[in-house]
Amino acid sequence: MQTTKQQYIVIGISDDHEQEFLPEVRKVIVTGHVFSGGVRHREIMQPHLPQGAVWIDITVPLSDVFRQYAFHEQIIVFASGDPLFFGFANTLLREFPTAELKLFPSFNSLQMLAHRLLLPYQDMRVVSLTGRPWLRFDQALIEGEMLIGVLTDREKTPSVIARRMLSFGYDNYTMAVGERLGNKTLEHVGHYTLEEAAARDYAFPNNILLRRTHIRPKPLGIPDHDFHLLDGRVNMITKMPIRLLTLHMLALHDKQSFWDIGSCTGSVSIEAKLQFPYLQITAFEQRPEGKELLESNARKFGTPGIDLHIGDFLQTDLSSVSRPDAVFIGGHGGKLIDIIRRVHSLLNERGVIVFNSVSATSRQLFEEGIRQTGRRITQTYHIQIDQHNPIDVLKAE
């Protein structure tokens, strides 16, 4: 195994089997010995490699790849486009911080698609869905970005993306799809409505550009009657002024993970997602009918990505749920102190809990639960809407 400082030379290539390289890059290749890249990169580069070349496939798990790398002093890695643009060079920098890294980038695929479309792209919002969750893509939609460039994978395809956008009401975009960009014989660029894009199949690799056609309304404070309600009962929803006050007290502008316990219609989760679309939002609801209720409201108001758990919060497996920075308790089923204890055990140190109390008894229970955890109530509002019962909105830190 080598003990000297490793060197990685990362060369960006396109999908073209007839690669053209600068003289400096050609010299690196013909004098190299150990090469690495994905299976597709090996197929493209095989004719260009020197005799006796060693090739290490980049496959998962990457730990196996890195173990093979450890035996070599210099490795020439081929990557798609710009290796620093959601690319393998980022992985090398993270895994081998003391190694020497040299880059020869090419155009990334979204640049190539913008070039084919003659589309200025300096204001493009870039999102990668390549092995990544939907969160940043959803954020770009909710924020109404004018131009969104999306890197896809074999699961999150252009058709899957288009169908998801339509299901949440984001029909205010058109889609351009670039397939096998850089391949002189197989490259294809198409322009589609989302309905057209949802019905097609696409060659891989591909990427997309979404162009906004009009602005989708994003209200601050959704009228209560606009929500689908539990059995049509308006009393089962956190009223709009109280909802906005609750969000103010949660101070979500600097949070990452928010829990809504007793979500019912999902009104607080939905309002939070519209105003703070970068949040990971997890909702908990005891009643099974809450699933269809929250999902239908989320589609209506364009808030994808709310993670809903149906069942008793105290019995819910939370091992895979992000620890919260902020928690709203909107329903407790008579188990408020136990819920506060469990929340306290998982809440980040500087996190906040907000509770809407509808009675003196529930307020006393909240105060006792907070006292037992060693936290303290820092803010209280007493508010009444029309003829509804007064509400105490309490914040604990």
N, C-alpha and C positions, 0 to 999 in steps of 0.2 A: 504493500500500500504506500502511495506517495506521501511524503512529509513536507515537501516544499509548498509554497503558496500556489494555489490553483489559479488557472486563468480560464475564463469562459468568454468565447467570442460568439456573440449572438447575431445572426444574419436574418433580416426580415425578407421574406419572399412572398410572391403572389401565388395564385392558383394556376399559373401558366406553366406548362411542361417545357416550354422553351424559354428558360430564364436567361436574362441578360444582366451581367454583373460588371461593376467597375473593375479596372485592372487590379486595384488593391484587394478587392474581395476575391477575385479569381485566384490571386496568389495565395491568399489564406486557405482557400479550398484545396488547391492542388498540392500544397505543402502540409496539409493537415493529415491526421491519422485517425483520431477518434471523433465521431460525429453523433449527433443526437437530434431527435425531433419526433413528431407524431408519425403515424403510419402513412398518412397522406403526404407529409413532407418527404418521407423516405422514397415514396413512389415518384415524386417530382424530381428529387435530387439525385437519384441513383445513377443516371447517365453522367453526372458531373463529378462524381466522387473518384478519387485516385484509386489505383489498384491496391488491394489489401486493406482498404478502409474498414474500420470497426464502427458499427452503428449500434447505438443504444436507443431503443424505442421508448418514448415518453408515454407511459401508461400508468393507470392507477393500480395499486397504491404508489404514490410518488416516493415513498420511503424506499421501495425496492430500486427505483431509478437512482436515487441519491447514493445508495450503497454501491452501485456500479460506478457512479461518478468518482467515488473516493479513491479508486485505483489509478486514476489518470491525472496527469499534471495539467494538460490542456484539452479542453473539449469545445468543439465547434457545434453550436446549437442553431438549428433552423426553426424559425417561428413565423407565424403569419403576420404580414404587415409590419407595424411598429411594435417591437417586443415590449415596449413600456406602456403600450396602450391596452390595458387589461390583458397583458401578455406575459409570457413565461419569464421575461427578464425580471419582472416584479417578484416572482417566486424565487429566482436565484438570489436576488438582493436580500430577501428575507432569510433564506436558508443558509446562505454562505456570505455573511457580511464582511468577512476578511478576504474573500477571493477578489482577484482582479477581473473586472468586467469591461468588455469592449463591445460597442454596438454598431451595427450597420443597418439602420432602419430603412424600411420601405413605406409606401403609403398604407395606412390602415384601411380596412374595408369600407368604413363609413366615409372617409375622404374620397375613396374611389367612386362610391355611389353618388356623392355630391358632384364630383367631376363629370360623371356621365350625364347627370341631370342639369349641368351648368347652373348649379344652385349655390349661391354664397352661403357658407355654413359657419361663419364666425360666431353666430348666436345659437348654434345648435346645442341642445341639452342632450348629453350622451348618457345612455343607460345600458348596462350589460345584464342580460338575462341568461348568459352562458353559465349554467350551473349555479345560478343565483336566484334568490327569492324575488317576489314581485314588488317588494316595498318601494324601491326607488322609481320603478316604472309607474306605479300607482301615484306616487308623489308628483311626478312630472305631469300626469294627466290632471290630477286635482288642481294643481297650480296653473293649469292652462297654458303650458309652454307652447310657443308658436311653432317650433321645429324640434322634433325629438328623433334622435338617432338611436337605434336599438340593435344591439348584438344578440343574435338568437342562438338556440341550440336545437338538438333533435327533438326535444320535448316541447319547448316554448317556441313553436314555429310561427311564421306569419299568420297562418290560418287560425291557430289557437289564440294568438294575441288579438286578432281582429274579432273573434267571437267573444272573447272576454271583454273587450272594449264595448261592444254592442250590448252585452248583457247588463252593463252598468251605465248605459246611456251616453257613452262617449262616441257619438256618431258625428262629432264635429271635426273629424280628421279624415284626410285621404292618405293612402299608403302607397309608397314606392318600394318595390322589392328588388334587390340585387342578388342574382343567383350566380354562383361560381365566378365572381368578379376577378378579372385578370386572366381568365382562361380564354384564349383567343377564339376557340371554336365553340365552347359551351356557354360562355357568358350570356346572361339575359337580364334585362331590366324591364320591369313592368310597372304600370300605374293603375291603381284600382281604387274603387270605393271600398269601404270596409265590408260591405255585403259581398262584393266580388272577391275580395281577398280571403274572406272566411270560407269560400266554397272551392278554393283551389289547392293543389298540391305544389310543392316547390322543391327544386333540387338543392342539395346541401353541398357546401356551405352557402348560407344566405344572410342578408341583413336587411333592415328596413329603415326608411325615413317617413315619419308621420308629419304631415303639414296641416295645421289648424285652419279650418274654413270659417269658423265663427266662435265667439266666446260663449261658453256654457255658463249659465248663472250659478253663482256660489253664494247663497244667502248667509248672513250672519244672524242667526236666530231663526230657526224654521218654525212656522206656525204649528201649534199643537195638532190641529185638525188635519194637517197635511200628512201626518204619519198614519200608517196602518196601525190601528189600536187593538189591544187585547180585548176581544169581545166587544169592540166599539166603545170601551169605557175610557173616557177622557181623564178620569181620575187616576188611571194607572200609568200616567206618563209624567215625567218631571217637566213642569211647566216651563215655557220658553224663557221668561225672565230669570227664574231660579236656575235653569240649565246654564245660562250664560254667566250668572254669578258663580255657580259651581265651577265652571271652567276657569274663571278668573282666579278663584282661590286655589285651584290645583296648580296654577303657574306652569302650564305645560310647555312654554316656549323654550325651556332649557332641559326638558325631559326626553328620554328615549323610549321608555316602556310604561304604558298606562293600563291599569286594570279597572274594569267597570263591573262591580259585583252586584248582582240583581239587576241585570240590564233590561229585562222586559222588552219594550219596543225597540231598544237600542238607541234611543234618542240622544243620550249623553255621548255614547261611543261615536255615533254618526256626526254629531256636531263637533266633537273633538277631532275627528278625522278630516273634516272639511277645513277646519282652521289650522290644524297642525298635522299635515299629511305625512310628515316624516316619522310620526309616532308608530311604534309597534303597539297595537291595541288588542287587548285580550278581554273578552266579555264572558261573564259567568251568569247563567240563568237556571233556576231550579226547574221551571215548568217546561215540559217538552215542546209545547206550542210556541215557546220563545224562539225556537230555531227558525221556523218559517217566517215568524214575525220580523225578526232582525234581518234575515236575508232579504225579504221583500222590501223592507225599508232601505237597506243598504243599496239595493239595485235602483230604487226610485231616486235616491239622492246622490248616487255616484260615489259611493265610498267602499271600494273593494278592499280586501285584506284584513278585515276585522276577524280575529280568531275567536270563535264562539265555543264554549264548553257548556253542555247541558248536564245538569245534575246538582247534587248537594256540593257546594263549594268546599265544605270541610272534608269531603270524601274524594275530591277530585285529585287525580295524579298531576302534580305541578312540576315534575322533574324536567319536562321538556319545554316549559314556559319560561320566557325571559323574566328575571326578577324585576319587579316594578320600581319606578321612581315616584309614581303617584298612583293613588288608589281612591276611587269613589265607591262608597257603599250606599247603594240606592235601595237595597232590600236585604233583609237578614233572616227572615223566617223565625224570629225569636231566639236566634243564636248569635246575637251581636257581639258579646264579649269573646266567645270562642273564635269568631271570625277575625276580630281585632288581634287576638293573640297570634293566629296563624299568619295574618298579614304582617304583623310586626316581625315575625321570625324570618320573613323573606324580603321585606321592604329594604331597599338600599338606605344606607345610614342617614342621608340627608333627604330622604323621601317624605312625602306628605300624604295624609289621609283626610279626605273630606267626606262629611256625612250630612244628609238631610234628615233632620228629626221632625216627625209629625206629631209628637206628643211629649209631655214632660217625662213620661216613663222611659221612652227611647233615648231622650237626651241624657237622663241619669245613667242609663246603661252604657252609652257611649263614653261619658265622662269617667265612669268606673273602669271601663276597658282600657282607656287611654292612660289612666292613673296606674293601672297594673303593669303596663308596658314601660313605664318610665318616660313616656313622651308627654307633651303638654299641649293644651289647646291654646292656640295663638291668635285665633280670629273667629268672631261669631257675628252673624247677621240674623235679625229677626224680620221676616218678610211675609206679607200676605198678598195674594193675587185674587182680585175680585172677591167672590163669596167663598172661596176655598179656605180651608183651615190654614192658620199661620204655620210657617215653616221656620225652623232654626237651621241655618247652614253653618256648620262648625268645621274648622280646620285644625288638625293636629300635626305637630312636627316633632 
